[in-house]
């Protein structure tokens, strides 16, 4: 059976959830995937780095207490050594899940570049390198014949990038718009229920939806990065994030809420990218009072959704979780499946291909 | 460039929409598909049959007035001659789009069988053969190495069967439920607005959503066939349609509507198939008063939607059109793409494979 060795760059919630799935559920996962996974390297700002080409005991490292580090383990160091580990380890695939830097995508973008330059496939859930460097990193991957997959960068495990690429053949997509941030959507729902902005944000923090600093969620900069990714991946146009006019939800007053409700409208923070008559794309983030018939109007709470407007099929919407440790770890798993499929197809004998695609044949 | 010759069985709204797209938009369609389409045979109860191995002039046959027939044309006959045409024509792919027979799926099931037995791929939008004979027809197709595709049998062009097959790798789907009939969903929305059942049905008929006899839409038998297809294609379990307990929306009273609204609930006609602890599937069709947080609660008007409940990802919903001539014709086009992909992959050289799947590689 095929096996892929992984390097986990960043060992926070998402990477740990992936490690737990691989460690706790190995037999079932292998049966569903048709291949095995083994972690041979981990780096993390807090824990340092750990390189064990024979496979890391995930149960052991998952049980390490906060504040400890990998320093005392064989192949371990208290320093992350990201570049050295990414370039030098024996992993087939680098899993990039460090923090998002909305300014320049670093150091995640360098992590991706080092991985590709040293012949390793990449999967990431990190918006930064994708929103800001997808074109150059994608070109690098293509040149090397490697995969650069990032389904989790927009709607966690909800497969909207792959949906756009594979489920809408022979259609022209004229616009893509979405509810791309669960915190702001939850807050707007609570605002409609009469709760103040401050109290709603506090609730979202208690529920674990919102960060300690909720600015990126509430003021739209998180959505802006996702709109840049959608514009590039769905419409094929690079839109610099600085050109995406962005307005968050903090300016919506109680009166706005009451007035919209009286007309049967619902405020939503909508990120959108629409083709223009001139062949470009207009991308923006703003609160919109949607009529009940709009496909995004019924998306409530922390759920996210993306609506594709097409020529022959009209509007099609995919809704699902947009965050969550396990849900985002699933995005990585779906990327690993895509990497395996592409890799297998290059070398697969004819009968294996029929097996892969012959479900209804 | 690859070409596929088509036989259109049934020349009603959907087949005509497909013929219009092929005829009016050939250059753009070819560019998007990467292959050409040519219609070499048409049969229809009203028009009879027409077989022209060199390609039928679609503009001409689309302009034929109602009440005329193919009798006077070269290769034409006033009789449909379905069996003879399907078995004997030179088509690569048979497009089955005759009426749905909910009892035994005939004659569409025979059309599919004749096509497969004579070495032709099949695409259909017809619920009958799929809901009642998918297992045997699928086995026949597999034996012959042919495609049997039917994306349009559940949600017209909205790709929910292919979504389940391809977009949820390594997930266990525990239940699938949907709003699978646009007419009844439109009527329920109007009922909430205070309109009587009879008046709402009349409106739906005027808008072209409902048939002259709306029984199949209102009483749930249309949804029942779709639930059978979902149970088989998504959960892998054959459920006879006679075992699907079915209740339509005609029993919902004004008091039911008022009471639900007072609790913030919305009545929806839900078709569902859920895995049971015993390894079987419980399938049913019934009106349910859904809370606003349910992913199907916000699906309004003629829009349809399917929610998949999964282990790692929770609930994911795909919403879009569930009817319409062009939207359903698009389902056929998406099937033709799937047939081409599978056929190409069996014979494709390595470099062509990389081209097909290497978008992000």
Interface residues (C-beta under 8 A of the other chain):
Chain A: X21 X29 X32 X33 X138 X141 X142 X145 X146 X147 X148 X149 X157 X158 X159 X162 X163 X165 X166 X167 X168 X169 X170 X171 X172 X292 X293 X295 X297 X298 X299 X300 X301 X303 X305 X312 X313 X314 X315 X316 X317 X318 X319 X320 X321 X324 X326 X327 X329 X330 X333 X334 X337 X338 X341 X342 X345 X346 X350 X353 X354 X357 X358 X359 X360 X361
Chain B: X21 X29 X32 X33 X138 X141 X142 X145 X146 X147 X148 X149 X157 X158 X159 X162 X163 X165 X166 X167 X168 X169 X170 X171 X172 X292 X293 X295 X297 X298 X299 X300 X301 X303 X305 X312 X313 X314 X315 X316 X317 X318 X319 X320 X321 X324 X326 X327 X329 X330 X333 X334 X337 X338 X341 X342 X345 X346 X350 X353 X354 X357 X358 X359 X360 X361
